[in-house]
Amino acid sequence: MARIRTVATALRPLLPLHLVRPAVDYRLAKLRLARGSGDRGAISIELALAVLVLVAVAGTVVYAITQLGNHVKEQIPDNVTSDGKTS
C-alpha cells in the first residue's frame, strides 16, 4: 500500500488523480473486505478489474504515442539536401 501511495505521489503532476480516486478507493475497500473475510473469488475479481484498468491505461498511452509519432512524421520533409536545406 505504501508503494501505491509513493507512485501516486510521483504521478500527481501528470494525472488528475482526484477524478479517479473515489473509484480506486471503492475498489480497494472491496478488496480489503474480501481479504478480511477470506473470499478468494472476490479477491480474484478485484485484482482482475485492476489489471483491466491498467491494460486500458497502457493502451491509451500507446495510442497517444502512436498518434504523436504519426503527426510528427507528417511534418518531416522528405527532400533534405546535404547542406540541411529543403529543395
Helices and strands as residue ranges (DSSP letters): H 2-11, H 17-37, H 40-75
